[in-house]
Amino acid sequence: MGYKVELKQVCGCDVSYHTKTKDELLSQVKQHAKQVHGISEVPQDLANKLMRAIKEV
């Protein structure tokens, strides 16, 4: 079992992540937000969209 998110559903990026744990997934997405978009603090509305887009696979 693992977790997957396609950021196209969240912010329009053509990037997806698949990890074993939700914590790993959130860490990768946070790193992406900082490195690619310069976002160090994810706004609540974006965080809510992200949580809804995460799928258990």
Sequence and secondary structure as in RCSB ss.txt:
>XXXX:A:sequence
MGYKVELKQVCGCDVSYHTKTKDELLSQVKQHAKQVHGISEVPQDLANKLMRAIKEV
>XXXX:A:secstr
  EEEEGGGTTS S EEEESSHHHHHHHHHHHHHHHH  SS  HHHHHHHHHH EE 
